[in-house]
């Protein structure tokens, strides 16, 4: 059975003479049984073992523990040696089971070589941030910032202070420590200080490179991607969703207030003229103005909650302006005029978005004239044929405010 074993099986006497040598030993070590039997093992094989300093230490270990194992760097084999005892318990020799690990070693070395080549390729070709860290992450040995964060050409031990915000350092350090302890990939989205000093977001991922034994971390190789724009979109989407819910919840009671104001206005009309009636009318007007302001806020909130998907189509500018003016319920002490030239009436735009823009501008113009005045809206085309809308406000004290808006 031992003669046909897959592993090389070698027997030794206590004085290290070879007493057994199977076929696998012939293939592994290159000596026939006739050449090996009776020879002193260490003179024939000249083994070297990285786990022990010399042959005497190996013999001492096997005599004390009854067995020893390790890797022979000469034969590229995994060696397991066992002490053989007689029926009386006294040592009679040794037997060694040696497994050829040449292919496994080559595969591991190839993986290491490919990994190093891949690292070199990423360093020279990737558009992302590329960095290298010491085994315990106390030192950043290299960083190419890709115009996102500052470069580091020399080893730096203050990289945390340079790149990570103070309030984020504890969390980042905890995730790093977990990756070190488990020898696993580090992955984290976190904030960083960008080249211009502003705060951005990055998705950072680093893998540990292990030594030839696959036990200890030699260094970390990582890349980081700028995800600031995506994080900002996510933040705005969350705000928008909240804004939409808030706007919906507020609008219901606001409609009840609007209905009550209508009934109050109708009832006040039948009251006799006098100071009491005027005071009630002023109060109703004040509440109505506040309700309209809240309605405007709701429209802005719900508009913010909806992603903008403009649908461009042929639009009549004059009709849009007239509709906005009609629905804005402008006070009677503000004189409004609208002049749209014939060549500017037709334009390609999203009518709903155009109404929203004009509604906000008209509302702002009305608020700028609490004592009354004149609002003039003009539509025309400039020298390049682009449609323009001009808002001109003339207030009571003769101050003129001009606002030009391109649809």
Order of alpha helices (4+ residues) and beta strands (2+ residues): beta-beta-alpha-alpha-alpha-alpha-beta-beta-beta-alpha-beta-beta-alpha-alpha-beta-beta-beta-alpha-alpha-beta-alpha-beta-beta-alpha-beta-beta-beta
